[in-house]
Amino acid sequence: SSLIARKAAEAAKKARERVKSKAAPTVKKKAIQLPTTLTDCWSKDRSQCELFICEGKSAAAGLVAGRDSEFQAVYGVRGKMLSVLKTAKANIYKNQEINNLVQALGLEVDEKTCKLTYDESKLRYGRIIAAADADYDGYAIENLLFNILWYMCPDLILNGHVYSAVPPLFRVTTKKNEYIYLRDEDALQTFQAERGNEIQSIGRLKGLGEQDADELSYCLLDTDTRNVLQLKVEDYGKTDKMFQDLYGKRVEPRVEFLAKHLEEARID
């Protein structure tokens, strides 16, 4: 129809304009349009709202089903996010996942620096919570997200808006058929030493996508029972150097870091 043809022509025109621009102004214009992969909350008190950022459709669906829709939103990313310190500045905001994140946060982009302008009154979520699997892939996804937030707007971390949800590694089933969730190996060993006679079985929790909504609610969403850590920065310079060393273009700092901390690595 003529309507469809007109819409197609308009879409093509916008695509050409995005390629010609530096992308930052485009993000600014689109900031009020929420991404389709975001399941938003409805509270008007945005300072109390939480944005859970996860990877994968299964994890996102479980978090959406288990959340409190009043103040908890879920944004599902597709795979690992962009390593921004290895990417040309002009290309960063052309990345769809970063565009989506910028739109979800509601902050404007400074056209000169291509960085987000921190304005707490415009920030759509008082807490930005990374929710990833408790394995090395999950850690990589989380760290890339923190890297993006630090690059785009370090004030988000400096002002206490960024958190990490820590999922349990183990689920103990007691002889009374009750579930007890344990954070790590140390917690499991402590439980075995103190309450070993109560254990019926021990299960390893592989990932968020394999947990049902009730488990995700208890472990990551419920403010009374979840384990969530706030990112804190004591030294701006050291923190910035850490991101640059581990995620920047230069290889030598990463090699030096790995050589220094190799013995601390744990292979599960």
C-alpha positions, 0 to 999 in steps of 0.5 A, a space after each residue: 500500500 502507499 502507506 507502507 511504501 511511505 513508511 519504508 521510504 522514511 525508514 530508509 531516509 532515517 538510516 541514511 541520516 544515521 550513517 552520515 551523522 556522528 550518531 550521538 545527536 541521533 541517540 539524543 533525539 531517540 532517548 524518549 523511545 524505549 527499546 523493545 527489549 526493555 520490560 519497564 516498571 510503572 512507578 513514577 518515583 524513578 529514584 526507587 526503580 531498578 533496572 536489571 540487565 541480563 543476557 539471554 531470552 530465558 533469563 529475561 523471561 524469568 526475571 520479568 515473571 518474578 519481578 515486582 512490576 511496580 519498581 523493577 524493570 528488565 532489559 535483556 541484551 543479546 550476547 556480550 556487549 561492546 568493548 568500548 575502549 577498543 572501539 572508535 568513539 564515532 562507532 560506539 553509539 552506533 551499536 544497537 545494544 548501547 543505543 538501547 541502554 542509553 534510551 532506557 537510562 533516559 540521560 542525554 548525550 553530550 554531542 562534543 564528548 559522546 558521553 552521557 550527561 549525568 542528571 539524577 532528575 532525568 535518570 529513569 532508574 535509581 539502581 542499575 543492576 547487572 544480573 549474569 550467570 555465576 560463571 566466567 562468561 557471566 563475569 565477562 558480560 558483567 564486566 563489559 557492562 561496567 566498562 560501558 557505564 564507566 566509559 559513558 558516565 562514571 558518575 553513575 558508579 561514583 554516585 552509587 547507582 550501579 550494582 551486581 546481583 550475585 546468584 547462588 552457586 548451590 541449592 541444597 535440598 533438605 530432608 524436609 524438602 526445603 530449598 536453601 541457596 548458598 552463594 559459593 563453595 565457602 558457604 557450602 562447606 560451612 553449611 555442610 559442617 554445621 548442618 550436614 545431617 539435614 542435607 538430602 541433596 546438593 545441586 549446582 545452579 548453572 545459570 539464570 536461564 535454568 532457574 524458574 521465576 520463584 528462584 530468581 525472585 528469591 535470589 535476585 529480586 526480593 529485596 529481603 532475600 537477595 544478594 546484591 552488591 553495590 559498586 564503590 570507587 575509592 580512587 578514581 585514578 586507580 579505577 580508570 587505570 584498571 579499566 584501561 589496563 584490562 579493556 583498553 587497546 594496549 595488550 601489555 598491561 593485561 599480560 602483566 596483570 595476568 602474570 601477576 595474578 595467575 596463581 589466584 585464578 580458580 578453575 572449577 
